[in-house]
Amino acid sequence: MASIASKFRSSALISWKSTGKLQQTLAGCIERTGVALHSGKVSTVKIWPHFAGEGRWFDFRSNLIPASIDFVEQSPLCTTLLKDGLRIRTVEHLLSALEASGVDNCRIEIDNLDGEDKDVEVPIFDGSAREWVEAIEKVGLEIAKDSRGNDCEKIAPYLNEPVHFWHIDSFVVAFPSPKVHVTFGIDFPQVPAVGCQWFSSSLSDDSVYKRQIAPARTFCIYEEVCCFILFYSCHWEFHSASLWRKCEMLD
C-alpha cells in the first residue's frame, strides 16, 4: 500500500491543477449512530465543519487520523485507517459519500461504548453510502474558510500517464482524460444472484452518484465470511494466549 501511495505522490505521474471551484465544508453537524458490520458494536459518528485546506480527518478520542491513503492498512473485507496503534475500520462508504458530495473539509468524530477499544468501526447501515449522502444533503454545504477567513481554491490530481494495479484476480486501470469516466465490473459465477455485472458512467451529472452508485450495497459470499471469521478467531486466540501467559508470570 505504501508503494501505491508513493506512486500517486510522484510528480511524474500526476499534476495538481485547479478545478475552478472553491473548497467546501458542511453547513452544520451530522450525527448518526448504528451497528458496525464486522465487530457488531454500536458506534456514533459526528461530522463537523472544518477549515479550508485542512481536508478530512477522523477524531478518535482526540487522536487525529487523516483520511488519506498514507494511513491505509491492509485488512479483509473493509478499508481500514491506522495511526499510532489506533484503527478506524470500514470507512469506504462514508468517505465515498463525502468526496462525491463535495465535502472537502470536515472532522469526523467517532467512538463506541467500549472505552478501552483501540479499534472503532463506522456504522454499516444498509450496506451502502445512501444514508450518508442523504444526511449531507439535509445539512447542506457552504464555502469553507481557512483560519484567517479566506476562501481556498480546490485542486485535484490529473494523471499524466496510464497507471494500473493488479491483485490476484482484481485490477484497476486509469488513463489520462480531461473528464472523469468510470467503468467497472464484477464476476461471481459461483453466486448466480450476482453473476457478471458492468456499470459505466461519465459522472458528468452529480445525480448519477446519488441515484446509481450510493445505493449500491456491499455483499460477500459465504466462503469469504468463513475466512474472515477464521482470521479474527486466530488473531483473538493468539492475543488471549499471550495475555494468559502474562497473567501466569505475574502469579
Backbone torsions as a table, in degrees:
resi	resn	phi	psi	omega
1	MET	NA	-35.7	179.2
2	ALA	-63.6	-36.5	179.7
3	SER	-66.7	-35.8	177.1
4	ILE	-64.3	-44.7	179.8
5	ALA	-61.1	-41.7	-178.9
6	SER	-66.2	-34.1	177.6
7	LYS	-65.0	-41.7	-178.6
8	PHE	-71.8	-22.4	176.7
9	ARG	-83.5	-11.4	-176.6
10	SER	-63.7	129.6	-179.4
11	SER	-68.4	-23.2	179.2
12	ALA	-75.0	-28.3	-175.8
13	LEU	-86.0	-40.5	-177.0
14	ILE	-130.7	158.8	172.3
15	SER	-127.9	136.9	178.3
16	TRP	-92.8	122.5	-175.7
17	LYS	-130.1	159.0	178.3
18	SER	-70.1	143.7	175.9
19	THR	-95.3	-6.4	-175.9
20	GLY	78.2	11.9	-179.4
21	LYS	-122.9	163.4	174.6
22	LEU	-98.1	149.5	178.3
23	GLN	-64.4	147.7	-178.2
24	GLN	-123.7	163.5	172.2
25	THR	-144.4	179.6	178.8
26	LEU	-73.6	150.7	177.0
27	ALA	-86.0	-6.8	179.1
28	GLY	-165.8	-173.1	-177.4
29	CYS	-93.9	142.1	174.0
30	ILE	-110.6	134.1	176.2
31	GLU	-132.7	127.7	178.3
32	ARG	-139.8	142.2	177.2
33	THR	-125.2	138.0	179.9
34	GLY	-166.6	177.9	-178.3
35	VAL	-89.8	137.4	178.0
36	ALA	-80.4	147.0	-175.7
37	LEU	-69.1	-49.4	-171.3
38	HIS	-86.8	-40.3	-177.9
39	SER	-87.9	-24.6	-176.3
40	GLY	76.2	5.7	-178.6
41	LYS	-88.8	156.3	177.7
42	VAL	-89.0	128.8	178.1
43	SER	-129.9	155.1	-180.0
44	THR	-119.6	134.1	179.4
45	VAL	-119.1	128.4	172.7
46	LYS	-120.5	124.5	-178.5
47	ILE	-109.7	118.3	-174.6
48	TRP	-108.3	148.9	171.9
49	PRO	-59.6	152.7	-178.4
50	HIS	-143.6	163.0	-178.2
51	PHE	-64.0	149.5	173.8
52	ALA	-62.7	142.6	179.3
53	GLY	86.6	-6.2	-178.1
54	GLU	-91.2	-22.7	179.8
55	GLY	77.7	-158.6	-178.3
56	ARG	-110.2	130.4	-176.8
57	TRP	-132.8	145.5	168.5
58	PHE	-96.0	139.6	178.5
59	ASP	-118.8	102.8	-178.7
60	PHE	-111.3	98.6	-178.6
61	ARG	54.9	49.5	177.5
62	SER	70.2	10.2	172.7
63	ASN	-101.4	122.7	-175.0
64	LEU	-93.9	129.2	179.2
65	ILE	-126.4	113.5	-179.8
66	PRO	-63.7	140.9	175.0
67	ALA	-80.8	73.4	-171.9
68	SER	-133.9	149.3	177.4
69	ILE	-61.0	-22.6	179.4
70	ASP	-63.7	-19.2	-176.3
71	PHE	-114.7	14.6	179.5
72	VAL	-77.1	132.8	176.4
73	GLU	-110.9	138.0	177.5
74	GLN	-64.0	127.7	-179.0
75	SER	-152.0	149.2	-176.8
76	PRO	-76.4	132.5	169.5
77	LEU	63.3	20.4	174.1
78	CYS	-167.4	166.8	174.8
79	THR	-101.0	128.5	-175.1
80	THR	-124.2	136.1	173.4
81	LEU	-104.6	136.7	-177.1
82	LEU	-131.6	130.7	175.1
83	LYS	-153.9	126.5	177.7
84	ASP	53.6	39.2	176.6
85	GLY	81.6	0.0	179.5
86	LEU	-106.1	137.8	-175.6
87	ARG	-122.3	138.5	170.9
88	ILE	-115.5	115.5	-173.8
89	ARG	-103.6	156.4	174.1
90	THR	55.7	53.7	-177.5
91	VAL	-90.8	-6.4	-166.6
92	GLU	-63.6	-41.5	-177.5
93	HIS	-69.7	-42.4	179.7
94	LEU	-64.1	-47.8	-178.1
95	LEU	-66.7	-34.9	176.3
96	SER	-61.5	-45.4	-179.3
97	ALA	-64.4	-41.0	179.8
98	LEU	-63.7	-45.2	-179.4
99	GLU	-65.2	-48.2	-177.1
100	ALA	-67.0	-29.2	-178.6
101	SER	-86.7	-5.8	176.6
102	GLY	87.3	22.3	177.0
103	VAL	-88.8	97.5	-175.2
104	ASP	-82.5	-28.1	-175.7
105	ASN	-135.1	128.3	175.7
106	CYS	-168.3	156.8	174.0
107	ARG	-111.2	123.0	-174.9
108	ILE	-105.3	99.5	179.7
109	GLU	-84.4	127.6	-176.3
110	ILE	-139.5	142.4	178.4
111	ASP	-163.6	163.7	172.2
112	ASN	-128.4	-173.9	-173.7
113	LEU	-81.6	-12.6	-179.0
114	ASP	-91.0	101.9	-175.4
115	GLY	-67.7	-12.5	-179.2
116	GLU	-98.2	-7.1	-179.7
117	ASP	-63.4	137.9	170.8
118	LYS	-102.0	-1.6	175.7
119	ASP	-119.3	143.6	173.4
120	VAL	-142.1	150.1	-173.6
121	GLU	-128.1	138.1	177.6
122	VAL	-68.6	136.5	178.6
123	PRO	-56.6	146.3	-175.9
124	ILE	-90.5	-25.2	-176.1
125	PHE	52.7	-121.9	-177.8
126	ASP	-94.4	11.9	178.8
127	GLY	88.2	12.3	-179.6
128	SER	-134.0	-176.4	177.5
129	ALA	-95.6	3.5	-172.4
130	ARG	-57.3	-47.7	-175.9
131	GLU	-64.2	-35.5	178.2
132	TRP	-67.4	-41.6	178.9
133	VAL	-62.0	-43.8	179.7
134	GLU	-64.8	-37.6	179.1
135	ALA	-66.5	-39.7	178.7
136	ILE	-65.9	-42.7	178.2
137	GLU	-61.4	-38.6	-177.1
138	LYS	-66.9	-42.4	-177.7
139	VAL	-81.4	-28.8	177.3
140	GLY	85.8	171.4	-179.5
141	LEU	-120.0	160.5	173.2
142	GLU	-147.5	160.5	177.6
143	ILE	-65.0	129.3	-179.4
144	ALA	-81.4	142.0	176.4
145	LYS	-113.5	147.7	175.2
146	ASP	-80.3	-176.0	-175.3
147	SER	-64.7	-15.2	178.5
148	ARG	-100.2	2.3	178.6
149	GLY	86.5	16.1	-178.1
150	ASN	-99.7	149.9	172.4
151	ASP	-71.6	156.8	176.2
152	CYS	-130.4	135.3	179.2
153	GLU	-71.5	142.8	177.3
154	LYS	-91.1	127.1	176.7
155	ILE	-115.5	160.4	-178.5
156	ALA	-145.2	153.5	179.4
157	PRO	-79.6	139.0	175.7
158	TYR	-121.2	131.4	-179.2
159	LEU	-71.9	137.2	175.3
160	ASN	-98.8	-17.2	-179.3
161	GLU	-155.1	159.3	-179.7
162	PRO	-62.5	150.3	177.6
163	VAL	-142.3	145.2	179.4
164	HIS	-146.2	152.1	176.0
165	PHE	-135.2	141.9	-176.6
166	TRP	-133.8	132.5	176.7
167	HIS	-141.2	114.3	-177.5
168	ILE	54.0	-108.8	-178.6
169	ASP	-110.8	20.1	178.6
170	SER	-119.6	148.7	179.0
171	PHE	-150.3	156.5	174.6
172	VAL	-132.7	131.8	177.7
173	VAL	-129.5	133.6	178.3
174	ALA	-128.3	140.3	-179.0
175	PHE	-123.5	148.4	175.5
176	PRO	-59.1	137.6	-179.5
177	SER	-162.3	144.2	178.0
178	PRO	-71.8	-17.3	179.3
179	LYS	-129.3	157.8	178.8
180	VAL	-86.9	123.4	175.0
181	HIS	-136.5	126.2	-177.8
182	VAL	-118.2	141.5	173.2
183	THR	-136.4	125.3	178.0
184	PHE	-144.9	156.6	-178.2
185	GLY	-145.9	160.1	174.8
186	ILE	-133.4	153.3	179.7
187	ASP	-143.6	108.4	178.1
188	PHE	-123.0	78.4	-177.5
189	PRO	-62.6	-23.7	179.8
190	GLN	-78.7	-7.1	178.9
191	VAL	-125.1	90.9	-176.0
192	PRO	-55.2	-31.6	-178.7
193	ALA	-66.3	-23.1	179.0
194	VAL	-101.3	-56.8	177.1
195	GLY	60.4	-142.4	-179.8
196	CYS	-106.8	124.8	-178.7
197	GLN	-135.0	145.7	178.3
198	TRP	-132.1	148.8	176.7
199	PHE	-140.8	138.5	179.4
200	SER	-144.6	134.9	-179.2
201	SER	-159.2	150.0	176.8
202	SER	-85.6	-12.0	179.9
203	LEU	57.2	24.9	179.9
204	SER	-70.3	-24.8	179.6
205	ASP	-105.7	125.3	-178.4
206	ASP	-58.6	-24.9	-177.1
207	SER	-73.4	-15.9	179.9
208	VAL	-60.7	-44.9	179.3
209	TYR	-62.9	-46.6	-177.1
210	LYS	-62.9	-41.1	-173.6
211	ARG	-84.6	-35.7	-168.7
212	GLN	-117.0	-22.2	-177.2
213	ILE	-106.0	-49.6	-177.7
214	ALA	-56.0	-39.4	-178.5
215	PRO	-75.9	-8.7	-178.3
216	ALA	-64.9	124.1	-173.2
217	ARG	-97.2	143.2	177.5
218	THR	-69.4	153.8	177.3
219	PHE	-150.9	165.1	173.2
220	CYS	-149.6	163.6	-179.8
221	ILE	-101.5	161.8	-173.1
222	TYR	-55.6	-43.3	-177.4
223	GLU	-62.5	-35.2	178.6
224	GLU	-67.9	-39.3	178.9
225	VAL	-63.7	-41.2	179.0
226	CYS	-61.2	-43.8	178.5
227	CYS	-64.1	-39.1	-179.8
228	PHE	-64.4	-45.5	179.3
229	ILE	-63.1	-41.6	179.2
230	LEU	-62.8	-41.6	-179.4
231	PHE	-59.8	-49.6	-176.7
232	TYR	-76.2	-26.8	175.6
233	SER	-65.7	-44.4	177.9
234	CYS	-64.4	-40.5	179.5
235	HIS	-61.4	-44.4	-178.6
236	TRP	-69.2	-41.5	-179.7
237	GLU	-63.5	-37.7	179.2
238	PHE	-62.8	-47.7	-178.3
239	HIS	-70.4	-33.9	177.6
240	SER	-65.4	-41.7	179.0
241	ALA	-64.6	-40.1	178.8
242	SER	-63.7	-42.3	179.5
243	LEU	-65.1	-40.3	-179.8
244	TRP	-63.6	-40.9	178.8
245	ARG	-64.2	-38.4	178.4
246	LYS	-64.8	-39.4	179.1
247	CYS	-65.1	-39.5	178.7
248	GLU	-63.8	-38.3	179.3
249	MET	-65.7	-37.4	179.0
250	LEU	-67.8	-35.2	178.3
251	ASP	-68.2	NA	NA
